[in-house]
Amino acid sequence: MNEDVRSAYLTLTNRLAAAQSKRTDLETEMRDVEAEIANLKKAIHRVAVLLGSHHDEPISEMGITDAVRSVIGLQPISPTQVREELAKHGFDLGSYENPMASIYKILARLAEAGELEATKDGWNTFYRKKPNILLPRYKRRRLRRHFGDNKPVAEDT
């Protein structure tokens, strides 16, 4: 009888070890699949934007620069308000050691690139989207193909 119990114990512990190993493998595979899904969603969104189609991507899945772009509108907004809007829309700033430094740098870079207008009011700087952003080349080409060359299309200056 003692031998039967010992055999049952060994069988059960071996099955437990196999089940735990299988669970670990499945969890690893699940993390890999989730990462692949997130990357594919980002790639699809970026390609859709290039095609002129705009699928709304949750702000929590965007990179910080795209997230900052998405919360800035035509009304002036301060960097602190940008941080508050990002948090309100579910963007996780917890992984950044100094999120405000990142936000300041992104805003300055976007203003330098001509995407945003920066206005100073005393010590504060406010940013807003430029109301008349020229169409990127790929959109101008699509408009020309669609409407023909005789229709006026905004050109780079």
Buried (B, 14 or more C-beta within 10 A) or exposed (E): EEEEEEEEEEEEEEEEEEEEEEEEEEEEEEEEEEEEEEEEBBEEBEEEBEEEEEEEBEBEBBEBBBBBBBBBEEEBBBBEBBBEBBEEBEBEBEEEEEBEEBBBBBBBEBBEEEBBBBEEEEEEBBBBBEEEEBBEEEBBEBBEEEEEEEEEBEEEE
